[in-house]
């Protein structure tokens, strides 16, 4: 919906992902959750669906990666992310 609302004003999209992880437990046994960076193809965002939404809105602007995960060196992450996004 946000993509549709922004329409022609949307000119740059940052692609990143994150995931929920249990940080610990409360005394009552409840999980304490936190978010952490995830590889672009490994987080909670359905990147295929997100890219489909951009295409459906005829988005032609730029996309950049913000991969703060610990899945490799910067160049390695960039190459992997480019391959992944091009594949979808």
Buried (B, 14 or more C-beta within 10 A) or exposed (E): EEBEEEEEEBEEBEBBBBBEEEEEEEEEEEEEEEEEBBBBBBBEBEBEEBBEBBEEBEBEEEEEBEBBBEBEEEEEBEEBBEEBBEEE
